[in-house]
Amino acid sequence: MRPERILGKPLLRKYWNKFFTFTDTVDYFNLLNTFGTVFALHYHSEHPRWSFRKLSWTVYRTFYLLSYLSYCYKAYWMFSNWEYSTASANVLGALGLCSGALLRLILVELNYPTIRKLQAFLNDRTYLNEDRWAWDQRSKLYRYNNRFLVVLITAITVESLCFLARLLLTRPEFMFQYNGRVLGGPAVQIVYGMVTACWGIVYVLSFIGFYMLLAGFRLEMQLLARSFQQLEEKLVLDHAKLCTMEDLDEWAYWDKLQAELTARIKRHVVLLE
């Protein structure tokens, strides 16, 4: 057996367990935040302080901004030397896509503290943590979201690579230019094309993030509605017992029921906030 297979198996299992095995303490959004860091949507770290890794990531993100500015300049130069052509339409289309992705990136960056609070709330699974059905539903959501995320990012990445090979490296308007002239060799064009292709992933990744938040809150509302229904069914079943209870037992029963109802109402208030 080859050494790389021996080393590769535990590594694959480690990441599989990290992103596809549900536990009580797992982060719902660990894979989303990892992709967000890889594709420059937002740098995810538990430590807010600057580090060499964060500085390197900031430099990496700067390439995205420079790529966007280059398309802004292409559009400016194209309007200054206007002629109707497919190249002009391609530049405007690419600029529109990058602008939409940049707008979403800015919105995520400005609202990231709120997004992290929402993620932390959904990661707090102490409510109904002993309910097996609730645990199973949260596990299904976690695995479904991560499978959906992997399939979608893989599809977009493959599409971006095809776009890179067929257009970005063959059509001059998608290459790094200045005053209509292509600058740099193949290595420059490959890096420039890859960064341009990644703008499409940024565009979609922001939608996925909000989708996962909404899916998490939808599940928590379903769990809450089910818990209210269970409480109602319990009250109906215990109606006959209430008629035969002693006063002290009845008081204890109503105190317990009130505590359960209060917990559900508090959860409902928190979800609405």
NULUM-627858 format. One record per atom (N, C-alpha, C, O): x, y, z; residue in three letters. Coordinates in steps of 0.05 Angstrom, whole numbers, plus 5000, padded with zeros to 4 digits. Example, Ala and Ser with C-alpha at 12.3 -4.5 7.8 and 13.67 -1.06 7.14 Angstrom:
// residues 2
526448865156ALA524649105156ALA526449345156ALA528549345169ALA525749555142SER527349795143SER525850015157SER526850235161SER
// end
This chain:
// residues 273
501749765000MET500050005000MET501850255000MET503750275015MET501050444983ARG502750684981ARG502350865005ARG500150885016ARG504551015013PRO504351185037PRO502251405034PRO500951475054PRO501951515010GLU499951735007GLU497151635013GLU495451795022GLU496551375007ARG493951275013ARG493551245043ARG491351295054ARG495751165056ILE495551125085ILE495151395099ILE493551415118ILE496451605089LEU496151865101LEU493552005092LEU492352155107LEU492751945067GLY490352075056GLY487751995070GLY485952155072GLY487651745078LYS485151645089LYS484351775115LYS482151875118LYS486251795135PRO485551935160PRO484852225155PRO483152345168PRO486252355136LEU485752635130LEU483052675119LEU481552855126LEU482252495100LEU479652505088LEU477452455109LEU475452595109LEU477952265127ARG475952205148ARG475752435168ARG473652495178ARG478052565173LYS477952795191LYS476153015181LYS474453125196LYS476453085155TYR474853305144TYR471953215139TYR470153375141TYR471552955133TRP468852855131TRP467352875157TRP465052965158TRP468752795179ASN467452815206ASN466953115213ASN465053175227ASN468853285205LYS468553565212LYS466153695199LYS464753855211LYS465653625173PHE463653775158PHE461053615153PHE459153725144PHE461053355158PHE458753195152PHE457753015175PHE455752875171PHE459053035198THR458152885221THR456953075241THR458353255251THR454453035247PHE453053225265PHE453453145294PHE453252905301PHE454153335311THR454353295340THR452953525354THR452053725341THR452753505380ASP451353725395ASP452853985395ASP451654195399ASP455453975390THR457054215391THR458054315363THR459454515361THR457254175342VAL458254245316VAL457154515307VAL454954595314VAL458754665291ASP457854915280ASP456354865254ASP457454755235ASP453854955254TYR452254925229TYR453655045205TYR453254935183TYR455155255209PHE456155415187PHE459155385183PHE460455555170PHE460355165193ASN463255135191ASN464155115162ASN466155245154ASN462754965145LEU463554935117LEU462955195102LEU464655275085LEU460755325107LEU460155575094LEU462255785100LEU463255925082LEU463055805125ASN465056005133ASN467855935121ASN469356115116ASN468355675118THR470855595106THR470955675076THR472955785067THR468755625062PHE468655715034PHE468656015032PHE469856135014PHE467456155052GLY467456445052GLY470256555054GLY470956755042GLY471956415070THR474756505073THR476256445047THR477856605038THR475856205036VAL477356115012VAL476756304988VAL478556364973VAL474256384985PHE473456544962PHE473156844969PHE471856994955PHE474356924992ALA474657214998ALA472057355005ALA471857595002ALA469957205012LEU467557335020LEU467857475048LEU467057705051LEU468957325066HIS469557435093HIS471557255107HIS471457015104HIS473457385121TYR475357225136TYR474157135162TYR473557295180TYR473856865165HIS472556755189HIS474756665209HIS476456505202HIS474656775233SER476456695253SER475256755281SER473756945284SER475856585300GLU474856625327GLU476356855341GLU475356955361GLU478656925330HIS480257135342HIS480157385325HIS481157375302HIS479157605335PRO478857845318PRO481457995313PRO481558165295PRO483557925328ARG486058065324ARG487357995297ARG486857785286ARG489058185288TRP490458135263TRP492657935268TRP493857925289TRP493157775247SER495257575248SER496557555220SER495557685201SER498657405218PHE499957385192PHE498157245172PHE498057315149PHE496557055182ARG494656915164ARG492557105154ARG491857105130ARG491457275171LYS489457465163LYS490657675144LYS489257765125LYS493057765150LEU494457955132LEU494857835104LEU494357965084LEU495657575103SER495957445077SER493357425063SER493157465038SER491157365078TRP488557345065TRP487657615055TRP486357635034TRP488257835069THR487558105060THR488958175034THR487858295016THR491558095031VAL493058135006VAL491657974984VAL491358064961VAL490957724990TYR489557554971TYR486957684962TYR486257674938TYR485457794981ARG482957924974ARG483358174957ARG481658244941ARG485658304960THR486258544944THR486358474914THR485658644898THR487158234907PHE487158154879PHE484358164867PHE483958234844PHE482258104883TYR479558114874TYR478858404868TYR477658464847TYR479558584886LEU478958874882LEU480458984857LEU479259134841LEU482958904854LEU484458994831LEU483258884805LEU483159024784LEU482358634806SER480958524782SER478458684775SER477958744752SER476958754796TYR474458914791TYR475159194779TYR473859284761TYR477259314791LEU478059584781LEU479059564752LEU478659754736LEU480359344745SER481259314717SER478859304698SER479059404676SER476659174706TYR474359164689TYR472959434688TYR471759514667TYR473059584710CYS472059864709CYS473660024689CYS472460184674CYS476259994688TYR477860144669TYR477360054641TYR477260214622TYR477059784637LYS476359684610LYS473759804600LYS473659884577LYS471759824617ALA469259944609ALA469560234602ALA468460334583ALA471160384619TYR471760664613TYR473160704586TYR472360874570TYR475160544581TRP476660564556TRP474860484533TRP475160594511TRP473160284537MET471360194516MET469460414508MET468860454484MET468360554528PHE466460774522PHE467961014509PHE466761154493PHE470461044516SER471961264504SER472661204475SER473061384458SER472760944468ASN473460854441ASN471260664431ASN471760434424ASN468760764432TRP466460584428TRP466260474400TRP466460614380TRP465760214400GLU464860084375GLU463259834384GLU463959694402GLU460959804370TYR459159584377TYR460359314370TYR460959274346TYR460759144389SER461958884384SER461358694407SER460258774428SER461958434402THR461558234423THR463358284447THR462558234469THR465758384441ALA467658444463ALA466558654482ALA466858624506ALA465158854471SER463959064489SER461858944506SER461659004530SER460158774495ALA458058644510ALA459258464532ALA458158444554ALA461458324526ASN462658144545ASN463858304569ASN463558214592ASN465058524563VAL466258694584VAL464058804602VAL464358794627VAL461858904590LEU459659004606LEU458358784623LEU457558834646LEU458058544611GLY456858324626GLY458558244649GLY457558204671GLY461258224645ALA463058144667ALA463058354688ALA463158294712ALA463058614680LEU462958834700LEU460458824716LEU460458874740LEU458158764703GLY455658744718GLY455658524738GLY454758564761GLY456758294731LEU456958064749LEU458758134773LEU458058084796LEU461058244767CYS462958314788CYS461758534807CYS462258524831CYS460358724795SER459058934811SER457058814830SER456858894854SER455358634820GLY453458504837GLY454758344860GLY453758354883GLY456858204853ALA458358044874ALA459658234894ALA459558174918ALA460758454885LEU462058644903LEU460058774922LEU460558814945LEU457658834911LEU455558954928LEU454758754950LEU454458834973LEU454458504944ARG453758304964ARG456058264984ARG455558225008ARG458558274974LEU460858254992LEU460858485012LEU461358435036LEU460358725003ILE460258955021ILE457958925041ILE458358985065ILE455658835032LEU453458805051LEU454058595072LEU453358625095LEU455358375064VAL456058165083VAL458058285103VAL457958235127VAL460058435093GLU462158545110GLU460958735130GLU461658725154GLU459158915121LEU458059115139LEU456158985160LEU455959085183LEU454858765153ASN452958645171ASN453958385183ASN452458235194ASN456558335181TYR457658085191TYR457258045221TYR456757815230TYR457558255238PRO456958205267PRO454058105272PRO453657925289PRO452158205257THR449458115259THR449157825249THR447857655261THR450557765227ILE450457495216ILE451657295236ILE450557075239ILE453857375248ARG455057195268ARG453257145292ARG453156925303ARG451757355300LYS449857315322LYS447657125315LYS446856955331LYS446657145290LEU444656955281LEU445756675279LEU444356485287LEU448156645270GLN449356385269GLN449756265297GLN449256035301GLN450656435315ALA451056345343ALA448456255356ALA448356065371ALA446256405349PHE443656335360PHE442756055350PHE441855885365PHE443156005324LEU442355745313LEU444155525322LEU443355295323LEU446655585329ASN448555385339ASN447955315369ASN448955115379ASN446355485382ASP445655425410ASP443155235409ASP440955325406ASP443654975412ARG441554785409ARG440754665436ARG439954435438ARG440854835457THR439954745484THR436954705485THR435954545502THR435454855469TYR432554815469TYR431854545455TYR432654505433TYR430354375469LEU429654115460LEU432053935454LEU432053765437LEU434253985469ASN436653825464ASN436353535472ASN437953365463ASN434353465488GLU433953185496GLU431753055479GLU431252815482GLU430653205460ASP428553095442ASP429952965418ASP431253095403ASP429652695416ARG431052555395ARG430052635367ARG431652655349ARG427452695364TRP426452775338TRP427653045330TRP428453085307TRP427853225349ALA429053485343ALA432053455336ALA432953585317ALA433453275350TRP436253225344TRP436553115315TRP438353195301TRP434752935308ASP434852815281ASP434353025259ASP435653025239ASP432453205264GLN431753405245GLN434053605241GLN434653695219GLN435353675263ARG437653855262ARG439953715247ARG441453845232ARG440353465252SER442453315239SER441953295209SER443753335193SER439453245201LYS438753245172LYS439253505159LYS440253525137LYS438453725173LEU438853995161LEU441854045158LEU442654155137LEU443453975177TYR446354025176TYR447553875153TYR449153995137TYR446953625150ARG448053465128ARG447053555101ARG448553555081ARG444453615100TYR443253705074TYR444553975065TYR445254005042TYR444854165084ASN445954425077ASN448854395067ASN449554515047ASN450454225080ASN453254195072ASN453454045045ASN455154105029ASN451753845041ARG451753705015ARG450953894993ARG452153904971ARG448854054998PHE447954254979PHE450154454973PHE450554524949PHE451554534993LEU453654734990LEU455954614973LEU456954754956LEU456754374979VAL458954244965VAL458254204935VAL459854264918VAL455854104930VAL454954054902VAL454854314887VAL455854324864VAL453754514899LEU453454774885LEU456154904880LEU456654994858LEU457954904900ILE460555034896ILE462154874876ILE463654984860ILE461954604877THR463354444857THR462454504829THR464054524810THR459754514825ALA458654574799ALA459554854789ALA460254874766ALA459555044806ILE460355314798ILE463355324792ILE464155464773ILE464955174808THR467755164803THR468455044776THR470155144762THR467054814770VAL467454684744VAL466654874721VAL468054894701VAL464355004725GLU463455194705GLU465455424701GLU466055514679GLU466555514724SER468555734722SER471155644709SER472355794694SER471955394713LEU474355294700LEU473955264670LEU475655324654LEU471455174663CYS470855164634CYS470755444622CYS471755484599CYS469655634637PHE469655914628PHE472456014625PHE473156164606PHE474155934644LEU476956024643LEU478355914619LEU479856054605LEU477955654613ALA479355524591ALA478355614564ALA479855654545ALA475655654561ARG474455714535ARG474356004528ARG474556074504ARG474156184548LEU473756464543LEU475956644555LEU477156804541LEU476456604581LEU478256794594LEU481156774583LEU482556974583LEU481956544572LEU484656514562LEU484756524531LEU486856494519LEU482356574519THR482356584490THR481256854479THR481956934457THR479556984495ARG478357234486ARG479957474498ARG480157484522ARG481057644482PRO482657864492PRO481258044512PRO482458144531PRO478558084509GLU477158264527GLU477058164556GLU476558314574GLU477457904560PHE477457784587PHE480357774598PHE480657694621PHE482357854583MET485057854592MET485858114606MET484358314604MET488058114619PHE489058354632PHE490058544611PHE491858484595PHE488758784610GLN489358974588GLN489859254599GLN489259324622GLN491159414582TYR491459694587TYR491359834560TYR492859784542TYR489360024558ASN488960164533ASN488459974509ASN489360024487ASN487059754515GLY486359574494GLY488459374487GLY488059214469GLY490759384501ARG492959194495ARG493258994518ARG493159074541ARG493658744510VAL494058534530VAL496758554542VAL498758574528VAL496958544569LEU499458564583LEU499958304598LEU498158174608LEU502558234600GLY503257994616GLY503157744599GLY501857724579GLY504557534610GLY504657274597GLY502457094606GLY500557174619GLY502756834599PRO500656634606PRO500156614636PRO497856594644PRO502256634652ALA501856614682ALA500156834692ALA498356794709ALA500657084683VAL499057314691VAL496157284683VAL494357334699VAL495757184658GLN493057154648GLN491556934663GLN489156954668GLN492956724671ILE491656504686ILE490756604713ILE488456554722ILE492556744728VAL491856854754VAL489557054751VAL487657054767VAL489757224732TYR487657434727TYR484957294721TYR482857384730TYR485057094704GLY482656954696GLY481456804720GLY478956794722GLY483056674736MET482056534759MET480656714779MET478556654790MET481856944784VAL480657144802VAL477957244791VAL476057274805VAL477957294765THR475457384752THR473257164754THR470957224760THR474056914750ALA472156694752ALA471056664780ALA468756584784ALA472756724800CYS471856694828CYS469756894836CYS468356854856CYS469557114821TRP467457314827TRP464657184825TRP462857254840TRP464356994806GLY461856854804GLY461156684828GLY458856664836GLY463256564840ILE462856404864ILE462056584887ILE460356514903ILE463356814890VAL462657014911VAL459757094908VAL458357114928VAL458857134883TYR456157224878TYR454157014889TYR452157084901TYR454656754884VAL452856544892VAL453056484921VAL451156424935VAL455556494932LEU456056414959LEU454556594979LEU453656495000LEU454256844973SER452757024991SER449756934992SER448556955014SER448656854970PHE445856754970PHE445656504987PHE443756475002PHE447656324985ILE447556075000ILE447656135030ILE446256005045ILE449256325038GLY449356395066GLY446756485078GLY445956385099GLY445256655063PHE442656745073PHE440656515071PHE438856505088PHE440856345051TYR439056115049TYR439355935074TYR437455835085TYR441855885082MET442355705105MET441355825131MET440355685148MET441556095134LEU440456225157LEU437356195158LEU436256125179LEU436056245135LEU433156215134LEU432255925139LEU430255885152LEU433755735128ALA433055455132ALA433355375162ALA431755225172ALA435355485175GLY435755435203GLY433455545220GLY432455405238GLY432655785215PHE430455915230PHE427755775223PHE426055745241PHE427455685199ARG425055535192ARG424755285208ARG422655215218ARG427055135210LEU426954885226LEU426354945255LEU424854805268LEU427655155267GLU427155215295GLU424255295300GLU423155225321GLU422955425281MET420155495284MET418455235282MET416455215296MET419255055265GLN417754795263GLN418054635290GLN416054525299GLN420354635301LEU420854505326LEU419154625349LEU418054495366LEU419054895348LEU417455035368LEU414454975365LEU413154925385LEU413554985340ALA410654925336ALA410054645344ALA407854595356ALA411854455339ARG411354175348ARG411354155378ARG409754005389ARG413054305392SER413054295421SER410454405433SER409554295453SER409354615421PHE406754715430PHE404554505425PHE402754475442PHE404754375402GLN402754165396GLN402853935416GLN400853835425GLN405353855423GLN405653645442GLN404653725470GLN403453555484GLN404953975477LEU403954065503LEU400954065503LEU399653995523LEU399754145481GLU396754135479GLU395753845481GLU393753795495GLU397053665466GLU396253385467GLU396553265495GLU394853115504GLU398553345509LYS399053255537LYS396853355555LYS395853205572LYS395953605551LEU393853725568LEU391253585563LEU389653535582LEU390653515538VAL388253375531VAL388253095544VAL386153005555VAL390452955543LEU390652685554LEU390452685584LEU389452495596LEU391452895597ASP391552915626ASP388953035637ASP388653065661ASP387053105620HIS384553225629HIS383053045649HIS382053145669HIS382952785642ALA381452605660ALA382952575687ALA381652545707ALA385552575687LYS387052545712LYS386652785730LYS386652755755LYS386353025718LEU386153265734LEU383653255753LEU383753365775LEU381553115744CYS379153105760CYS379452935785CYS378052965804CYS381452755785THR381852575808THR384352645824THR384952505843THR385752855817MET388152935831MET387553065858MET385553195861MET389353025876GLU389353175901GLU390153455896GLU391453515876GLU389453635915ASP390153925911ASP393153965907ASP393954125889ASP394753835923LEU397653875922LEU398753775895LEU400453905883LEU397753545886ASP398653435861ASP397753615837ASP399253645818ASP395353725840GLU394353895819GLU396054155817GLU396654245795GLU396654265840TRP398354505840TRP401154445828TRP402154605812TRP402254215834ALA404854145823ALA404654105793ALA406454175778ALA402453985784TYR401953935755TYR401854205740TYR403154235720TYR400254395751TRP399954655738TRP402554815738TRP403154965720TRP404154795760ASP406654935761ASP408654825740ASP410054975727ASP408654555737LYS410354435716LYS409454525688LYS411054585671LYS406854515684LEU405754595658LEU406354895652LEU407054965629LEU406155055672GLN406755345669GLN409655385661GLN410355555645GLN411455235674ALA414355255668ALA414955175640ALA416455305626ALA413654955630GLU414054865603GLU412955065583GLU414155125562GLU410655175589LEU409455375571LEU411155625570LEU411455745549LEU412155715593THR413855955594THR416355915577THR417156105563THR417555675579ALA419955625563ALA419355645533ALA420955755518ALA417055545525ARG416355555496ARG415755835488ARG416455915465ARG414355995505ILE413756265498ILE416356435496ILE416556595478ILE418156385514LYS420756535513LYS422256465487LYS423456645475LYS422156215479ARG423456135455ARG422256265431ARG423556355412ARG419556285431HIS418156415409HIS418856715407HIS419256815386HIS419056835430VAL419757125431VAL422557165420VAL423057355404VAL424456995428VAL427157015419VAL427356975389VAL428857115375VAL425856775378LEU425856725349LEU424856965334LEU425857035312LEU422757095344LEU421557325330LEU423457565331LEU423357735313LEU425057585352GLU426857815355GLU429157795335GLU430857965334GLU
// end
